């Protein structure tokens, strides 16, 4: 699954994205762009990037391994994203 974090001040946006039609849309776009069906989950994050459900170290986008599709790497770079956990 892809975990997408929203800063606590954007809780409204997180809640909007959790609506079934939005989850389905995000999953469809990811599947179209990557060729893989990937589930998505949304969390709120604190200023340091942590949340109650995420308390492990993270990797900056630049340290992501080659198995991350280019579209995901590009999104991480645009949004200053990072990989919080790989399962």
C-alpha positions, 0 to 999 in steps of 0.5 A: 500500500501507498501511505499518503500523509497530510500535515495536521492543518490539512486534515480536511483534505485528508478526510476528503481523500478518504471518501470511497470515490476519491480513493478509487480515483487515486488507485485507478490513476496509480494503476494506470501510470504504474501498471500495478494495483496499489492500495492507498491509505491516508494519515495526518502527520506532525511537523516532523513527518511522524504520525501515530501510525508511523514511527519508524525512520524514513528515507528521503526521495533521493535514497529510494531504491530503483524498484520505485516507479519513476512516477512515484519518484517524481511525485516524491521529488515534487512534494518533498516526499519520502518513503516512511516504510517499505513492507 
